[in-house]
Amino acid sequence: MREDMQTGKIIIVSAPSGAGKSTLIKHLLQCGFKLSFSVSATSRPPRGQEKDGKDYYFLSAEDFRRKIASGEFLEYEEVYRDCYYGSLKSEVEQILSEEKNVIFDVDVAGGINIKSHYKDRALALFIAPPDMDELERRLVGRATDTPEKIKERLAKANYEMSFAPRFDAVIVNDNLTTAQKEIEKHVRQFLNAETVNKKS
C-alpha cells in the first residue's frame, strides 16, 4: 500500500561495457529530473578513494549471501567466486520515500530484473554502441584491460545485445550530444506522462 502511494519513478540504464552508459547517466543527473542514484552493494574491497555508502555499500561475501537468502536484493550477480554486485531493495525504497526518482546503472541482466519487478513504474533504456568494431576501439582506447579481457568483454557484449528488444527504448551512442538529447527526451516524456496519469 505504501509503495503505491509513493510518487517516485525508476529509470534503468543498461549497456554492454564500453557503450557509454556512465557518461549518459552523469548527463541525466544534471538535467533537474529529481533523480537520485541507486548505490549498489558489492563484496569486493574498496578501490582507491572509494567510500562506503557513496560509491558502493561494501559487504563481506558472507553478508552478501545472507542478504540474498533473505530476499533483500532486486538483482545481483556473482561476477566471479565470492565477488558479488547487487541492488538493495532498501536503498530504492529509501529514495522513493523521499519522493525522488531512482536511476540505476546496471548490467543488462540486472536491468531486465529490475524492470520486471517495477513494471510500468520503470523506464528501461538500453545504450548500444554503433557497432562491435567501434565498441572494440573504445575498449582498447580506455587502456584499462588486457587483450584477453577485451575479447571477453566483446563476447559478453555480443550476447547482451540480443536482449536489447526487451528494453523500452534503445539509444545508439554514436554521437554523444545526440545520445544525450535522446536519453533526456525519453526520461522527460516518461516522467511527464506519469504526472498526467496521476491527475486523470
N, C-alpha and C positions, 0 to 999 in steps of 0.2 A: 504493500500500500504506500509506504513512504517513498519507495523508488518511483512510483507513478507520479507522485507529487513533485518530484524534483524536476527542474526545468532544463538542466544541462544536457548537452548532446555529446556524442562520441565521434571523433574524427580519427580514422585509422589510415596511416600512410605506410605502405609496404613496397618493397622493391628488391630486386637482386642486388647483391653487393656491387657498389660502383655506379649505380644508376643515378645517384644524386639526391636521395630522399632526405638526408640530414640537412642539406642546403635549402631544400624547399620547405622543410618544417621550420627552419630558422626564419625564413621569409614569412610564413604564416603567423608565427608568434609575434611579428611586428605589425600585423595588419589590424589590430584592435578588435579581434573577434572574441575577446574574453576567454582565450584558450589557456589551459594550464597543462603543462607537460606531465605525463604519467611516468614517474620514476620507476624503472624496472628493478627487480631483485636479481642478484647473482651470487653464486657460491665461489666465484674466483676472487683472489685477493685484490685490493685496490692497486691501481697503477698510477705512478707519478703523483699528481696533486689531487687525485680523485677523493671526494669526501662522501662519507656515508649519509644517505638521505638527500643528497643533492645530485650526485652523478648516478649512484645506484644505492640500493639497500644491500649491504654486504652481509650475507648469511653463511654459516658453515653448511657443508653438504648435508649434514645430519638435520639441521634446522630446516633446510630447504625441503628435504624428503618428508619431514614431519608435516610441513605446511601443504605439500602435495597430497599427502594421505588424508588431511582434514579438509580438503577441497577449498583451500584459500587462494588458489590461482585461477585467473581467467584463462591463461595459456602459459605453457612453459616448455622448455626444450633442454635436453641434456646434450650439449654440444659435443663433449667428449667426457670420458669417465669422471664422474664427480664434479663436472663443471656445468652448472645449470644457469639458465636465464629464464625469467618469467615475469608476468604482470600480476600483482596482487589485487584482489577484489577490494580490499580495504582502502588501498590508495585511490582507486577510482571513485568509490563511494564517498570518500572524504572530499574530493574535488567537486563531485556532483552536489553534495550537501551545501557547498559554498556558492551554488548557482553559477558555476563556471562550466565551460565546455572542456572536455578532456581530449588531448591529442596524443596518439600513440605512434611511436617509431618502432615498428616490429617487423620481424621477417614475414614472409608470405604465409606460411602455415599459421603463425600466430595471428595474423590479420584476419584470416578466414575464421578462426576460432572465436575471436572477439566479435566479429560481425554476426556470427550465428548465435551468440549469447545476447547481444543487444538488438539484433534485427533492424527494424526501421528507425530505431533511435540512433543508429550508427551510419556514418558515411565511410565506405571503404574505398580508398584510392590506391591504384597500382601505378607506380612510376616505372616506366620502361625505358631502356636505352634505345637509341635509334636503330642499332643492330649489334650483333655479337662482336663484330670487328672493332666497333667504337668502344664497346664495353671493355674489351681486352686492352685497347690503347689507354683507357682511363685507369685500369687496374695496374698496368705497367708503369704509367706516369706517376701514380701515388708513391711508388718505390717503397711500399711497406711490406710486400710479400715476396716470398721466393717464387721462382718459376713454377715449382710443383704446386704451391698454394694457389697461384693464379689459375693454373689448369683446373684445380679442384673447384675454385670459385666459379669458373666459367661453366663447368659441367653442372654445378648446382643451379646456376642462373638459367641455363637452358631448360632444366626441369621446372624451375619456378615460373618461367614464362608461360608454361602450359596452364597455370592457374589464373592468369590474367582475366579470362572471361567471367570468373566468379566474383570479381570486384564490381562496384557500382560504376566506376569510370577508370579508364586507362589514360594516363598522361605520358606522352612520349617526350622525354627530356633531351631534345636535340639542341634547341636554343634555350638557354637558361631564362632569359627575360620572358620569352613566350610561355615557357612552362610555368613560371611564377604567376603570370597573368591568368593562365588556365586553371591552376590549382586554387587560386584566390576566388575565381568566378564560381567554381564548383562548391567551395566551402560557404561562400556568401549566399548562394542560392539555397543550399541545404538549411542553413541556419535561419534564413528569412522565411522559407516555406514552413518551418517548424513553428515560427511565431504566428503566421497566418492561420495554421491549423488549430492552434490553441484557442484563437479567438472565435473560430467558427463553431 
